[in-house]
Amino acid sequence: MDRSAKGRGRIIFHVDMNSFYASVEAAHNPELRGKPLAIAGNVEERRGIVVTSSYEARKKGVKTTMPVWEAKKYCPELLIMPPNFPLYRQTSLQIFELLETYTPLVQPVSIDEGYLDITEDCGEKSPVAIAKEIQQRIHSEIGIPCSIGIAPNKFLAKMASDMKKPLGITILRKRELDKLLWPLDVGEMHGVGKKTKEKLHELNIKTIHDLAHANPLQLEMKLGINGRRLHDRANGRDDRPVDPDAIDEFKSVGNSTTFPEDLIDHHRINTALTNLSDSVAKRMSKKNVLSFNIQLTIRYNDRTTVTRSKKLQNPISQSADILDAAQRLFEKNWSGQPIRLLGITGQQLVDRNEATVQLDLFSFEADSRRDSLQKTIGSIRSKYGDSALLKGNQLGEDGSHKLRDEKRRGTSLDRDFLWNYKKEKE
């Protein structure tokens, strides 16, 4: 067990709501309880995509991201509803308020999951008793089933919560890794996506046991710093604290360009915005993050600087989406004065693997294709430079692609439910 400053083993919970969107709908409409239910976009059209489904639907073969028409083939009696995000956000706030009655060390990581550190808040109760009480209260008071993982660190708690669903409580101790964790396929490990799994398979790493016993230097050569991190996780090592203030970390990725002469030409301005959007998208892809907020900076020739942001309902990472947000901000806020500098920043970043995306499911398949294309373009530009594969209108008059990267940590608008959660606490 990991030891705190007082010598006690840390006790970390990962609380994960089961089939959250479908469970919220059933909690507010008793007629839906016990029935196969799916939440999907474009419920009236065959090309709608399933966001989530109840466990009754899953037993019939319905899966997340499955087209509605295919889900109906597996389960003809499937009930389909459109998402109600305001209701889901409000329910999430209620859940986290309940969790805070047990400890101030609560860290939301998405709309339907979060970590608790109850090391100093157990009192006379056992961790399992506290977990059962939390689970029962969320179910009885809010109507939502959840699973809880109990472990000495965040990674193991996350893995434990996935081991028994719905309404499961699982303890995962370091001394049990060989029995409970290591036999699992490496693709089931938190933090291992499809691409990472493929790279691990190239090293003949098929299980978490294989990963735990692999050469960390070889992993780092193959996967970069993430390789060593995954090796640590597979061996049960994770010293990250449960940080309630993590939602205040307004990390950002931004680029700007200063022009050699004042700019008022719409074509050249649009070219600059396009270049900046491409560069921001490339860097976000490298960091494997999405942005909930796009910020535009305009500096005029008299050095007056205007900064405006656009909060997004869904996180984005594609250059076209970034450009669209930036252009809207520019059209709304440009005074018409000559411009000396333009900058675009993606703010309120979230890890792509952990983001709960409020998908516009109508465009799900198109978004997937664009994401694949963006990664291909990013790979080519990493090898041949930022000017590779640019359209003619993205190049400067001399054929250059001039950008100055800026890494900023700034303020930004409240992001989705997490920021509402923060404001409610205050």
Backbone hydrogen bonds in HBPLUS format (Angstrom, degrees):
<---DONOR---> <-ACCEPTOR-->    atom                        ^
c    i                          cat <-CA-CA->   ^        H-A-AA   ^      H-
h    n   atom  resd res      DA  || num        DHA   H-A  angle D-A-AA Bond
n    s   type  num  typ     dist DA aas  dist angle  dist       angle   num
A0010-ARG N   A0002-ASP O   3.32 MM   8  6.05 139.3  2.49 127.7 137.6     1
A0004-SER N   A0008-ARG O   2.74 MM   4  5.40 157.8  1.79 151.1 157.5     2
A0007-GLY N   A0004-SER O   2.87 MM   3  5.13 160.8  1.91 111.9 117.2     3
A0118-ILE N   A0011-ILE O   3.03 MM 107  5.72 146.9  2.15 166.0 172.9     4
A0012-ILE N   A0151-ALA O   2.83 MM 139  5.39 169.8  1.84 174.8 175.1     5
A0151-ALA N   A0012-ILE O   3.01 MM 139  5.39 156.8  2.06 150.1 157.3     6
A0013-PHE N   A0116-LEU O   2.81 MM 103  5.00 164.4  1.84 147.7 153.1     7
A0116-LEU N   A0013-PHE O   2.94 MM 103  5.00 152.9  2.02 138.0 142.5     8
A0014-HIS N   A0149-GLY O   2.89 MM 135  5.04 145.7  2.01 139.9 147.9     9
A0149-GLY N   A0014-HIS O   2.93 MM 135  5.04 159.2  1.97 139.1 145.2    10
A0015-VAL N   A0114-GLY O   2.89 MM  99  5.53 161.6  1.93 170.6 172.2    11
A0114-GLY N   A0015-VAL O   3.07 MM  99  5.53 148.2  2.18 145.0 154.7    12
A0016-ASP N   A0147-SER O   2.90 MM 131  5.33 174.6  1.90 167.4 168.9    13
A0147-SER N   A0016-ASP O   2.84 MM 131  5.33 162.9  1.87 152.8 155.5    14
A0017-MET N   A0112-ASP O   2.91 MM  95  5.37 178.4  1.91 169.2 169.7    15
A0018-ASN N   A0145-PRO O   2.91 MM 127  5.56 177.3  1.91 139.8 139.6    16
A0023-SER N   A0019-SER O   2.77 MM   4  5.80 154.5  1.83 158.8 166.7    17
A0024-VAL N   A0020-PHE O   2.85 MM   4  6.09 153.4  1.92 157.9 164.4    18
A0025-GLU N   A0021-TYR O   3.13 MM   4  6.42 161.2  2.17 148.5 153.0    19
A0026-ALA N   A0022-ALA O   3.03 MM   4  6.26 158.7  2.07 146.7 152.6    20
A0027-ALA N   A0023-SER O   2.86 MM   4  6.02 146.0  1.98 142.4 152.1    21
A0028-HIS N   A0024-VAL O   3.14 MM   4  6.40 140.4  2.31 144.9 153.9    22
A0029-ASN N   A0025-GLU O   2.99 MM   4  6.12 113.5  2.45 137.1 154.0    23
A0029-ASN N   A0026-ALA O   3.31 MM   3  4.95 148.9  2.41  91.3 100.3    24
A0032-LEU N   A0029-ASN O   2.90 MM   3  5.83 169.7  1.91 133.6 137.0    25
A0033-ARG N   A0030-PRO O   3.14 MM   3  5.39 156.2  2.19 108.7 115.8    26
A0035-LYS N   A0032-LEU O   3.21 MM   3  5.64 156.2  2.27 135.0 133.1    27
A0079-LEU N   A0036-PRO O   2.96 MM  43  6.16 173.0  1.97 148.6 151.0    28
A0054-SER N   A0037-LEU O   2.79 MM  17  5.30 158.0  1.84 155.1 160.5    29
A0038-ALA N   A0079-LEU O   2.76 MM  41  6.15 152.2  1.84 163.5 173.1    30
A0081-MET N   A0038-ALA O   2.94 MM  43  6.38 157.4  1.99 160.0 167.5    31
A0039-ILE N   A0052-THR O   2.90 MM  13  5.51 168.0  1.91 158.5 161.5    32
A0051-VAL N   A0039-ILE O   2.66 MM  12  5.51 166.3  1.68 159.4 164.3    33
A0040-ALA N   A0081-MET O   2.91 MM  41  6.13 158.9  1.96 153.9 161.0    34
A0041-GLY N   A0049-ILE O   3.32 MM   8  5.75 150.2  2.41 145.7 147.1    35
A0045-GLU N   A0042-ASN O   2.86 MM   3  5.41 164.5  1.89 121.0 126.3    36
A0048-GLY N   A0045-GLU O   3.32 MM   3  5.80 167.4  2.34 114.7 116.4    37
A0068-VAL N   A0048-GLY O   2.71 MM  20  5.36 156.2  1.77 151.8 151.4    38
A0050-VAL N   A0066-MET O   2.94 MM  16  5.44 165.6  1.96 147.3 151.7    39
A0065-THR N   A0050-VAL O   2.73 MM  15  4.98 170.1  1.74 153.5 152.4    40
A0057-ALA N   A0054-SER O   3.06 MM   3  5.26 124.3  2.38  98.6 112.1    41
A0058-ARG N   A0054-SER O   2.98 MM   4  6.34 153.1  2.05 146.8 155.2    42
A0059-LYS N   A0055-TYR O   3.04 MM   4  6.15 148.2  2.14 141.6 148.0    43
A0060-LYS N   A0057-ALA O   2.96 MM   3  5.26 141.7  2.11 103.6 115.0    44
A0062-VAL N   A0057-ALA O   3.21 MM   5  5.55 162.0  2.25 140.7 135.4    45
A0061-GLY N   A0058-ARG O   2.96 MM   3  5.07 160.3  2.00 105.9 112.1    46
A0066-MET N   A0063-LYS O   3.20 MM   3  5.58 151.5  2.29 130.7 131.5    47
A0070-GLU N   A0067-PRO O   3.05 MM   3  5.35 122.3  2.40 103.5 117.5    48
A0071-ALA N   A0067-PRO O   2.97 MM   4  6.29 159.8  2.01 156.1 162.5    49
A0072-LYS N   A0068-VAL O   2.91 MM   4  6.14 153.8  1.98 153.6 160.1    50
A0073-LYS N   A0069-TRP O   3.28 MM   4  6.53 135.0  2.49 131.5 142.2    51
A0073-LYS N   A0070-GLU O   3.03 MM   3  5.07 128.3  2.31  95.5 109.6    52
A0074-TYR N   A0070-GLU O   3.26 MM   4  6.69 151.1  2.35 148.7 155.0    53
A0075-CYS N   A0071-ALA O   2.88 MM   4  6.07 149.7  1.97 146.0 155.8    54
A0078-LEU N   A0075-CYS O   2.96 MM   3  5.38 158.4  2.00 125.1 126.4    55
A0088-TYR N   A0084-ASN O   3.14 MM   4  6.46 154.5  2.21 148.6 156.5    56
A0089-ARG N   A0085-PHE O   2.89 MM   4  6.08 161.7  1.92 158.2 162.1    57
A0090-GLN N   A0086-PRO O   3.05 MM   4  6.23 161.2  2.09 145.3 150.3    58
A0091-THR N   A0087-LEU O   3.00 MM   4  6.17 158.9  2.05 147.8 153.5    59
A0092-SER N   A0088-TYR O   2.94 MM   4  6.13 153.5  2.02 144.8 152.3    60
A0093-LEU N   A0089-ARG O   3.02 MM   4  6.33 154.7  2.09 149.4 155.3    61
A0094-GLN N   A0090-GLN O   3.19 MM   4  6.51 154.2  2.26 145.0 151.2    62
A0095-ILE N   A0091-THR O   3.06 MM   4  6.39 152.6  2.14 147.6 155.0    63
A0096-PHE N   A0092-SER O   3.03 MM   4  6.35 165.1  2.05 158.6 161.0    64
A0097-GLU N   A0093-LEU O   2.97 MM   4  6.13 149.6  2.07 145.9 154.6    65
A0098-LEU N   A0094-GLN O   3.06 MM   4  6.29 149.7  2.16 142.7 150.2    66
A0099-LEU N   A0095-ILE O   3.00 MM   4  6.36 156.3  2.06 148.4 155.1    67
A0100-GLU N   A0096-PHE O   3.07 MM   4  6.24 145.9  2.19 140.6 148.6    68
A0101-THR N   A0098-LEU O   3.05 MM   3  5.49 158.1  2.10 111.0 118.0    69
A0102-TYR N   A0099-LEU O   3.05 MM   3  5.72 165.1  2.07 117.8 122.6    70
A0106-VAL N   A0104-PRO O   3.04 MM   2  5.75 130.2  2.30 104.9  90.7    71
A0117-ASP N   A0105-LEU O   3.10 MM  12  5.51 150.3  2.20 149.7 157.2    72
A0107-GLN N   A0115-TYR O   2.87 MM   8  5.12 165.1  1.89 148.1 152.9    73
A0115-TYR N   A0107-GLN O   2.93 MM   8  5.12 159.5  1.98 136.8 138.7    74
A0109-VAL N   A0113-GLU O   3.10 MM   4  5.99 178.3  2.10 143.3 143.8    75
A0121-ASP N   A0118-ILE O   2.98 MM   3  4.85 158.0  2.03 104.9 112.0    76
A0125-LYS N   A0122-CYS O   3.18 MM   3  5.60 146.1  2.30 136.8 133.4    77
A0130-ILE N   A0126-SER O   3.05 MM   4  6.40 156.3  2.11 154.3 161.0    78
A0131-ALA N   A0127-PRO O   2.90 MM   4  6.13 158.8  1.94 148.0 154.2    79
A0132-LYS N   A0128-VAL O   2.91 MM   4  6.14 160.2  1.95 150.7 155.6    80
A0133-GLU N   A0129-ALA O   3.01 MM   4  6.21 154.3  2.08 142.8 149.8    81
A0134-ILE N   A0130-ILE O   2.91 MM   4  6.18 161.8  1.94 154.5 158.9    82
A0135-GLN N   A0131-ALA O   2.92 MM   4  6.09 168.4  1.93 153.2 156.7    83
A0136-GLN N   A0132-LYS O   2.90 MM   4  6.03 162.5  1.93 148.3 153.1    84
A0137-ARG N   A0133-GLU O   2.90 MM   4  6.03 157.7  1.95 148.5 154.7    85
A0138-ILE N   A0134-ILE O   2.96 MM   4  6.14 168.0  1.98 156.9 159.7    86
A0139-HIS N   A0135-GLN O   3.09 MM   4  6.21 151.5  2.18 141.2 149.4    87
A0140-SER N   A0136-GLN O   2.82 MM   4  5.95 161.9  1.85 149.3 154.6    88
A0141-GLU N   A0137-ARG O   2.75 MM   4  5.49 162.4  1.78 147.1 153.4    89
A0142-ILE N   A0138-ILE O   3.18 MM   4  5.27 143.3  2.32 116.6 126.5    90
A0143-GLY N   A0138-ILE O   3.07 MM   5  6.40 117.3  2.48 135.9 151.2    91
A0144-ILE N   A0138-ILE O   3.28 MM   6  5.91 161.8  2.32 132.8 128.9    92
A0143-GLY N   A0139-HIS O   3.02 MM   4  4.43 123.3  2.35 100.9 114.8    93
A0148-ILE N   A0168-GLY O   2.88 MM  20  6.30 157.2  1.93 151.0 156.7    94
A0170-THR N   A0148-ILE O   3.02 MM  22  6.51 158.4  2.07 160.1 167.1    95
A0150-ILE N   A0170-THR O   2.83 MM  20  6.12 158.6  1.88 162.2 164.1    96
A0172-LEU N   A0150-ILE O   2.89 MM  22  6.25 162.3  1.92 171.6 176.4    97
A0157-ALA N   A0153-ASN O   3.05 MM   4  6.17 151.9  2.13 147.2 155.9    98
A0158-LYS N   A0154-LYS O   2.90 MM   4  6.09 156.4  1.96 151.2 156.9    99
A0159-MET N   A0155-PHE O   2.98 MM   4  6.31 163.0  2.01 154.6 158.8   100
A0160-ALA N   A0156-LEU O   2.87 MM   4  5.99 152.9  1.94 142.6 150.6   101
A0161-SER N   A0157-ALA O   3.02 MM   4  6.24 152.9  2.10 147.3 153.0   102
A0162-ASP N   A0159-MET O   3.24 MM   3  5.44 139.0  2.42 100.0 110.9   103
A0163-MET N   A0160-ALA O   3.06 MM   3  5.29 158.0  2.11 108.9 115.9   104
A0176-GLU N   A0173-ARG O   2.96 MM   3  5.32 157.4  2.01 110.4 117.7   105
A0177-LEU N   A0174-LYS O   3.24 MM   3  5.44 170.6  2.25 114.1 114.5   106
A0179-LYS N   A0176-GLU O   3.05 MM   3  5.43 137.3  2.24 107.9 119.4   107
A0180-LEU N   A0176-GLU O   2.91 MM   4  6.00 173.1  1.91 171.1 173.2   108
A0181-LEU N   A0177-LEU O   2.97 MM   4  4.81 142.6  2.11 120.3 131.8   109
A0182-TRP N   A0177-LEU O   2.81 MM   5  5.85 171.0  1.82 157.1 160.1   110
A0184-LEU N   A0181-LEU O   3.08 MM   3  5.82 159.7  2.12 125.3 131.2   111
A0209-HIS N   A0182-TRP O   2.98 MM  27  4.18 136.1  2.17 134.8 121.4   112
A0208-ILE N   A0184-LEU O   2.94 MM  24  5.86 154.5  2.01 165.5 169.3   113
A0188-GLU N   A0185-ASP O   2.92 MM   3  5.57 162.3  1.95 120.2 126.0   114
A0186-VAL N   A0206-LYS O   2.98 MM  20  5.67 171.6  1.99 131.0 130.3   115
A0189-MET N   A0186-VAL O   3.16 MM   3  5.46 163.7  2.19 110.1 114.6   116
A0192-VAL N   A0189-MET O   3.06 MM   3  5.65 156.0  2.12 142.1 141.1   117
A0197-LYS N   A0193-GLY O   2.88 MM   4  6.01 156.5  1.93 151.2 158.3   118
A0198-GLU N   A0194-LYS O   3.05 MM   4  6.34 153.6  2.13 145.6 152.3   119
A0199-LYS N   A0195-LYS O   3.06 MM   4  6.41 155.7  2.12 148.2 154.3   120
A0200-LEU N   A0196-THR O   2.90 MM   4  6.16 154.8  1.96 150.6 157.9   121
A0201-HIS N   A0197-LYS O   2.87 MM   4  6.13 151.9  1.95 148.6 156.6   122
A0202-GLU N   A0198-GLU O   3.10 MM   4  6.41 141.0  2.26 139.6 149.6   123
A0203-LEU N   A0200-LEU O   2.93 MM   3  5.13 139.8  2.10 101.0 113.1   124
A0205-ILE N   A0200-LEU O   2.91 MM   5  5.17 161.0  1.95 140.4 140.0   125
A0204-ASN N   A0201-HIS O   2.80 MM   3  4.67 155.8  1.86 106.9 110.9   126
A0211-LEU N   A0207-THR O   3.15 MM   4  6.54 154.0  2.22 143.9 150.6   127
A0212-ALA N   A0208-ILE O   2.85 MM   4  6.08 160.4  1.89 151.1 156.2   128
A0213-HIS N   A0209-HIS O   3.11 MM   4  6.30 141.3  2.27 145.3 154.5   129
A0214-ALA N   A0211-LEU O   3.20 MM   3  5.08 167.2  2.22 104.1 107.5   130
A0218-GLN N   A0215-ASN O   3.07 MM   3  5.30 119.3  2.45 103.9 118.4   131
A0219-LEU N   A0215-ASN O   3.03 MM   4  6.36 154.5  2.10 153.1 161.1   132
A0220-GLU N   A0216-PRO O   2.94 MM   4  6.12 151.8  2.02 140.8 148.2   133
A0221-MET N   A0217-LEU O   2.99 MM   4  6.23 150.4  2.08 143.4 151.2   134
A0222-LYS N   A0218-GLN O   3.09 MM   4  6.30 145.3  2.22 140.7 149.7   135
A0223-LEU N   A0219-LEU O   2.75 MM   4  5.81 160.7  1.78 155.5 160.9   136
A0224-GLY N   A0220-GLU O   2.72 MM   4  4.46 133.4  1.93 127.3 131.1   137
A0227-GLY N   A0224-GLY O   2.95 MM   3  5.58 146.6  2.07 115.1 123.9   138
A0229-ARG N   A0225-ILE O   3.16 MM   4  6.44 158.2  2.21 146.8 153.5   139
A0230-LEU N   A0226-ASN O   2.87 MM   4  6.04 159.2  1.92 149.0 153.5   140
A0231-HIS N   A0227-GLY O   3.07 MM   4  6.28 149.9  2.17 140.5 149.0   141
A0232-ASP N   A0228-ARG O   2.99 MM   4  6.30 156.5  2.04 148.8 154.2   142
A0233-ARG N   A0229-ARG O   2.96 MM   4  6.27 162.7  1.99 151.1 155.8   143
A0234-ALA N   A0230-LEU O   2.88 MM   4  6.05 163.6  1.90 150.6 154.7   144
A0235-ASN N   A0231-HIS O   3.21 MM   4  6.42 136.1  2.41 138.2 148.9   145
A0235-ASN N   A0232-ASP O   3.07 MM   3  5.19 131.5  2.31  98.2 111.5   146
A0237-ARG N   A0232-ASP O   2.82 MM   5  5.00 163.3  1.85 145.9 140.4   147
A0236-GLY N   A0233-ARG O   2.81 MM   3  4.94 158.1  1.85 113.0 115.7   148
A0246-ALA N   A0243-ASP O   3.05 MM   3  5.40 165.1  2.07 117.0 119.2   149
A0248-ASP N   A0245-ASP O   2.89 MM   3  5.45 161.9  1.92 117.7 123.8   150
A0249-GLU N   A0246-ALA O   3.11 MM   3  5.51 167.2  2.13 115.2 117.7   151
A0250-PHE N   A0248-ASP O   3.02 MM   2  5.81 115.6  2.45 113.7  97.0   152
A0251-LYS N   A0249-GLU O   2.84 MM   2  5.61 134.8  2.05 106.7  92.7   153
A0253-VAL N   A0346-GLY O   2.92 MM  93  5.22 153.6  1.99 145.7 154.4   154
A0346-GLY N   A0253-VAL O   2.75 MM  93  5.22 165.5  1.77 156.7 152.2   155
A0406-GLU N   A0254-GLY O   2.97 MM 152  5.44 155.5  2.04 144.5 146.1   156
A0255-ASN N   A0344-ILE O   2.96 MM  89  5.68 153.7  2.03 163.6 163.2   157
A0344-ILE N   A0255-ASN O   2.90 MM  89  5.68 154.1  1.97 166.4 174.8   158
A0256-SER N   A0404-ARG O   2.95 MM 148  5.44 171.3  1.96 154.2 157.0   159
A0404-ARG N   A0256-SER O   2.85 MM 148  5.44 151.9  1.93 157.5 166.7   160
A0257-THR N   A0342-LEU O   2.86 MM  85  5.64 156.1  1.92 163.4 171.4   161
A0342-LEU N   A0257-THR O   3.15 MM  85  5.64 158.6  2.20 151.6 156.6   162
A0259-PHE N   A0340-ARG O   2.87 MM  81  5.49 164.6  1.89 159.0 164.0   163
A0263-LEU N   A0339-ILE O   2.78 MM  76  4.83 156.8  1.83 132.3 140.4   164
A0339-ILE N   A0263-LEU O   2.79 MM  76  4.83 164.7  1.81 132.9 138.0   165
A0269-ILE N   A0265-ASP O   2.98 MM   4  6.20 155.5  2.04 153.6 161.4   166
A0270-ASN N   A0266-HIS O   2.89 MM   4  6.08 161.2  1.92 151.6 156.1   167
A0271-THR N   A0267-HIS O   2.95 MM   4  6.18 149.6  2.04 143.4 152.4   168
A0272-ALA N   A0268-ARG O   3.00 MM   4  6.24 155.4  2.06 143.7 149.4   169
A0273-LEU N   A0269-ILE O   2.96 MM   4  6.29 158.7  2.01 150.6 156.4   170
A0274-THR N   A0270-ASN O   2.90 MM   4  6.07 152.2  1.98 145.4 153.0   171
A0275-ASN N   A0271-THR O   2.96 MM   4  6.22 163.3  1.99 151.3 155.3   172
A0276-LEU N   A0272-ALA O   2.93 MM   4  6.11 164.7  1.95 151.7 156.1   173
A0277-SER N   A0273-LEU O   2.93 MM   4  6.05 158.8  1.98 144.2 150.0   174
A0278-ASP N   A0274-THR O   2.99 MM   4  6.23 159.8  2.03 151.0 156.1   175
A0279-SER N   A0275-ASN O   3.00 MM   4  6.26 158.6  2.05 149.8 155.6   176
A0280-VAL N   A0276-LEU O   2.92 MM   4  6.14 163.5  1.94 155.7 159.7   177
A0281-ALA N   A0277-SER O   2.96 MM   4  6.08 161.4  1.99 147.6 153.1   178
A0282-LYS N   A0278-ASP O   2.95 MM   4  6.17 151.9  2.03 144.6 152.3   179
A0283-ARG N   A0279-SER O   3.06 MM   4  6.34 160.6  2.10 150.5 154.5   180
A0284-MET N   A0280-VAL O   2.90 MM   4  6.11 155.9  1.96 150.9 158.1   181
A0285-SER N   A0281-ALA O   2.93 MM   4  6.10 150.4  2.02 144.3 152.1   182
A0286-LYS N   A0282-LYS O   3.08 MM   4  6.40 152.4  2.16 144.5 151.5   183
A0287-LYS N   A0283-ARG O   3.06 MM   4  6.32 149.4  2.16 143.1 151.0   184
A0288-ASN N   A0284-MET O   2.87 MM   4  5.93 111.0  2.36 134.1 151.8   185
A0289-VAL N   A0284-MET O   3.09 MM   5  5.41 166.5  2.11 147.2 151.4   186
A0288-ASN N   A0285-SER O   3.10 MM   3  4.84 145.8  2.22  93.6 104.0   187
A0352-ARG N   A0288-ASN O   2.92 MM  64  5.67 173.7  1.93 145.9 143.8   188
A0290-LEU N   A0350-VAL O   2.88 MM  60  5.39 153.3  1.95 151.4 160.1   189
A0350-VAL N   A0290-LEU O   2.94 MM  60  5.39 150.3  2.03 144.6 153.0   190
A0291-SER N   A0316-ILE O   2.82 MM  25  5.25 162.1  1.86 145.0 150.7   191
A0316-ILE N   A0291-SER O   2.87 MM  25  5.25 154.2  1.93 139.2 142.0   192
A0292-PHE N   A0348-GLN O   3.34 MM  56  5.40 149.5  2.44 119.0 127.5   193
A0312-LEU N   A0292-PHE O   2.88 MM  20  5.23 164.7  1.90 156.1 151.7   194
A0347-GLN N   A0293-ASN O   2.71 MM  54  4.98 178.1  1.71 162.3 161.7   195
A0294-ILE N   A0310-LYS O   3.13 MM  16  5.34 161.1  2.17 143.6 143.9   196
A0310-LYS N   A0294-ILE O   2.82 MM  16  5.34 147.5  1.93 146.4 157.4   197
A0295-GLN N   A0345-THR O   2.81 MM  50  4.99 167.0  1.83 152.1 156.4   198
A0345-THR N   A0295-GLN O   2.87 MM  50  4.99 155.5  1.93 145.2 150.4   199
A0296-LEU N   A0308-ARG O   2.77 MM  12  5.43 166.2  1.79 168.6 172.0   200
A0308-ARG N   A0296-LEU O   3.00 MM  12  5.43 162.1  2.03 156.3 161.3   201
A0297-THR N   A0343-GLY O   2.83 MM  46  4.77 161.6  1.86 140.5 142.3   202
A0343-GLY N   A0297-THR O   2.93 MM  46  4.77 142.6  2.08 140.4 141.5   203
A0298-ILE N   A0306-VAL O   2.84 MM   8  5.18 165.2  1.86 156.8 161.9   204
A0306-VAL N   A0298-ILE O   2.75 MM   8  5.18 166.9  1.77 156.6 160.8   205
A0299-ARG N   A0341-LEU O   2.98 MM  42  4.93 168.3  1.99 143.4 142.7   206
A0340-ARG N   A0299-ARG O   2.75 MM  41  5.65 164.7  1.78 154.7 160.0   207
A0341-LEU N   A0299-ARG O   3.14 MM  42  4.93 157.4  2.20 138.5 139.4   208
A0300-TYR N   A0304-THR O   2.85 MM   4  5.39 162.8  1.87 162.3 162.2   209
A0303-ARG N   A0300-TYR O   2.87 MM   3  5.20 152.7  1.94 119.4 121.6   210
A0301-ASN N   A0338-PRO O   3.13 MM  37  5.86 140.8  2.29 144.6 142.9   211
A0322-ILE N   A0318-GLN O   2.99 MM   4  6.28 161.5  2.03 155.7 161.4   212
A0323-LEU N   A0319-SER O   2.81 MM   4  5.94 162.2  1.84 150.3 155.5   213
A0324-ASP N   A0320-ALA O   2.94 MM   4  6.10 155.4  2.01 141.4 148.1   214
A0325-ALA N   A0321-ASP O   3.10 MM   4  6.35 164.0  2.13 149.5 152.4   215
A0326-ALA N   A0322-ILE O   2.94 MM   4  6.16 161.1  1.97 151.0 156.9   216
A0327-GLN N   A0323-LEU O   2.80 MM   4  5.93 161.1  1.83 155.8 160.5   217
A0328-ARG N   A0324-ASP O   3.10 MM   4  6.26 158.1  2.15 145.7 151.3   218
A0329-LEU N   A0325-ALA O   3.07 MM   4  6.32 157.2  2.12 145.7 151.9   219
A0330-PHE N   A0326-ALA O   2.87 MM   4  6.10 154.4  1.94 147.1 154.8   220
A0331-GLU N   A0327-GLN O   2.87 MM   4  6.06 171.1  1.88 156.3 157.7   221
A0332-LYS N   A0328-ARG O   3.13 MM   4  6.20 146.3  2.25 139.9 148.5   222
A0333-ASN N   A0329-LEU O   3.02 MM   4  6.05 139.0  2.20 143.2 153.5   223
A0333-ASN N   A0330-PHE O   3.16 MM   3  5.24 128.1  2.44  97.2 110.5   224
A0334-TRP N   A0330-PHE O   2.87 MM   4  5.48 148.5  1.97 160.0 157.2   225
A0354-GLU N   A0351-ASP O   3.01 MM   3  5.37 141.7  2.16 108.2 119.1   226
A0355-ALA N   A0351-ASP O   2.92 MM   4  5.90 131.6  2.15 157.9 171.8   227
A0363-SER N   A0360-ASP O   3.01 MM   3  5.99 153.6  2.08 128.2 132.4   228
A0364-PHE N   A0361-LEU O   3.27 MM   3  4.74 170.9  2.28 100.5 100.9   229
A0367-ASP N   A0363-SER O   2.84 MM   4  5.97 158.7  1.88 158.9 165.3   230
A0368-SER N   A0364-PHE O   3.00 MM   4  6.29 151.2  2.08 147.2 155.0   231
A0369-ARG N   A0365-GLU O   3.08 MM   4  6.40 156.5  2.13 148.4 153.9   232
A0370-ARG N   A0366-ALA O   2.94 MM   4  6.19 158.6  1.99 150.1 156.3   233
A0371-ASP N   A0367-ASP O   2.86 MM   4  6.04 150.8  1.94 146.8 154.8   234
A0372-SER N   A0368-SER O   3.10 MM   4  6.35 155.6  2.16 145.0 150.7   235
A0373-LEU N   A0369-ARG O   2.95 MM   4  6.24 157.9  2.00 147.7 154.0   236
A0374-GLN N   A0370-ARG O   2.79 MM   4  5.99 158.5  1.84 149.8 155.6   237
A0375-LYS N   A0371-ASP O   3.07 MM   4  6.29 156.3  2.13 146.0 151.4   238
A0376-THR N   A0372-SER O   3.09 MM   4  6.35 151.8  2.17 144.9 152.6   239
A0377-ILE N   A0373-LEU O   2.92 MM   4  6.21 162.9  1.95 156.4 160.5   240
A0378-GLY N   A0374-GLN O   2.86 MM   4  6.05 159.1  1.90 147.2 153.8   241
A0379-SER N   A0375-LYS O   2.93 MM   4  6.12 150.3  2.02 142.5 149.9   242
A0380-ILE N   A0376-THR O   3.06 MM   4  6.37 157.1  2.11 148.6 154.3   243
A0381-ARG N   A0377-ILE O   2.91 MM   4  6.17 161.9  1.94 154.8 159.8   244
A0382-SER N   A0378-GLY O   2.91 MM   4  6.05 145.1  2.03 142.0 151.5   245
A0383-LYS N   A0379-SER O   3.31 MM   4  6.55 140.2  2.48 136.9 145.9   246
A0383-LYS N   A0380-ILE O   3.12 MM   3  5.26 129.2  2.39  96.7 109.7   247
A0384-TYR N   A0380-ILE O   2.86 MM   4  6.09 159.1  1.90 153.4 159.9   248
A0385-GLY N   A0381-ARG O   2.65 MM   4  4.65 138.8  1.82 131.8 134.7   249
A0388-ALA N   A0385-GLY O   3.15 MM   3  5.79 166.4  2.17 118.6 122.8   250
A0394-GLN N   A0391-LYS O   2.94 MM   3  5.30 160.7  1.98 114.2 119.7   251
A0395-LEU N   A0392-GLY O   3.34 MM   3  5.76 169.4  2.35 112.5 115.5   252
A0396-GLY N   A0400-SER O   2.93 MM   4  5.24 172.9  1.93 157.6 158.6   253
A0399-GLY N   A0396-GLY O   2.89 MM   3  5.04 160.4  1.93 113.1 116.4   254
A0419-TRP N   A0415-ARG O   2.81 MM   4  4.85 166.1  1.83 147.3 144.9   255
A0420-ASN N   A0416-ASP O   3.30 MM   4  6.59 156.6  2.36 146.1 153.0   256
A0421-TYR N   A0417-PHE O   2.70 MM   4  5.88 151.6  1.78 150.8 159.3   257
A0422-LYS N   A0418-LEU O   2.96 MM   4  6.26 151.8  2.04 141.5 148.6   258
A0423-LYS N   A0419-TRP O   2.94 MM   4  6.20 159.5  1.99 147.1 152.1   259
A0424-GLU N   A0420-ASN O   2.85 MM   4  6.06 154.7  1.91 148.6 155.7   260
A0425-LYS N   A0421-TYR O   3.13 MM   4  6.37 151.1  2.21 145.2 152.1   261
A0426-GLU N   A0422-LYS O   3.25 MM   4  6.58 143.7  2.39 141.3 150.6   262
A0426-GLU N   A0423-LYS O   3.11 MM   3  5.13 122.8  2.46  93.8 108.2   263
